[in-house]
Every structure is written in structure tokens, then in C-alpha cells.
Amino acid sequence: MAHEKYQTLIEKLHACMAACNHCYDACLEEEDVKMMAGCIRLDRECADICAYLEQALVRNTPFASELTGVCAKICQACGDECNKHDHKHCQDCAKACYECAEACKQIA
């Protein structure tokens, strides 16, 4: 199957989406939600692009290079924002985002 060549990236995308969704939800429970607004916003952006790209790769999109380039930028930005916060969910999310960004860059 065509998507098998993207299997590692698909796994990274799924892990990143899950970490971002968890971080998003946990940020909403933080005491100072306003301080977490940037993190929450980027968590949503990142989770959405990762979910879309995962689906697109499975169906063998002809736009893999372009989409992975965009995804890498969003994952990097989300990782950078999450890395500013000491919460475990933010640090776990940053790690997943950075790993996904690197995997995307290899295809882009």
C-alpha cells in the first residue's frame, strides 16, 4: 500500500495529535486559563493539521510535500509555545510536536 512509506510519520502525527488534544484539555483546567491562551490556540491548530495530514497520507495525497512543510511549521510553533510552560502536559506536548516536526521535515 502506498501509505506504508509514510508509516513512521503517520505514527508521529497520531501521537502529536493525541498529545495536543490532551494538552488543550489540560490547559483549560489550569488556574490561569488566560495565560494559557496561546498554548490552547496552537494545540488546536496542531492537532487539526496532524489529524488531516494523517488521513491525507493514508489516502496517498499528491500534496504530501506541501502539507508536511506546513505541518512542520505548525508543530514547531506549538512545541515552542508549549515549551514555555512547566506543566507536564505542556512538556509532553512539546516533545511530541518537535518529534513530529522533524518527521515532517524529512518528507517536505
Number of C-alpha atoms within 10 A of each C-alpha: 7 11 16 12 12 18 14 11 25 24 14 23 30 19 20 29 28 18 24 33 19 17 25 23 15 16 22 14 11 12 9 10 14 12 12 18 14 13 26 24 13 21 33 18 18 28 27 16 20 30 17 15 24 22 16 17 22 16 12 16 14 10 12 16 15 11 20 25 16 16 28 26 16 21 32 19 21 29 29 19 21 28 19 12 15 9 15 13 18 26 20 18 30 28 17 23 34 20 20 28 27 18 21 26 15 12 15 16
